[in-house]
Amino acid sequence: MQRRRKRLRAEHKKTMGKVALITGNDTGVGKTHVAASLARVLVRQGSVRYVKVVETGVIDAADSDTHLLKDSVESAVVLRSYRAQLAPVAAAACEGKEVSLNEIVFEAQEARGSAWTIMEGAGGVAVPVDASGADWRDFAIALQVDAVVLVVENRLGAINQMRLLEAYCSEIPMPCGFWLNEVCPQGAEIVRTNEEALALAKIPTWATQRHAAEPKWMDLSWAGKVDP
């Protein structure tokens, strides 16, 4: 079965478009908001599909993140949804279910769109997605995504978070870049000094986004020919 799935994934990828995985340093950093902003740009290359790989804390459809992208993407799907507002493994266990990295990678491969697929994980990049301890870093490598967008909340302490995350994701062979997202309004000094520190630390940053606004600037060289 495992060999068959690997073969199917390889064959399926040949005919599908590119995948950008959106993850981050924590939950609540605005990953879905970033997904919508990115989708509005990538759509200039063709159709964009949004895939929420795992979501938790969803009791009815209104709780799902997918409605936040309805005007930005061609289609939006959820692969795994659980009612308890807990980490993926714990939320699944509350329903007597298990999450398997191999299974969600297979399902994600099947869900790929024809041009761009934006996939979003649950929680931060290091949250376990199955009982073995595999996380979204392992998911990105197994799925062979084309890029990993690392969302970090723009606040005091953001540079520390970005440096830690950069080190943790150094094993990912695909392009990885940061999206500094201002979830709550911050003072001008914090925003300014964070941006200055980014330049000094040479942290690979693909976008900065102020609260309730479109990205201030974007580096989309990893995505091919896209006009920002």
Secondary structure, 3 states (H helix, E strand, C coil): CHHHHHHHHHHHHHHCCEEEEEEECCCCCCHHHHHHHHHHHHHHHCCEEEEEEEECCCCCHHHCHHHHHCCCCCEEEEEEECCCCCCHHHHHHCCCCCCCHHHHHHHHHHCCCCCEEEEECCCCCCCCCCCCCCCHHHHHHHHCCCEEEEEEECCCCHHHHHHHHHHHHHHCCCCEEEEEECCCCCCHHHHHHHHHHHHHHCCCEEEEECCCCCEEEECCHHHCCCCC
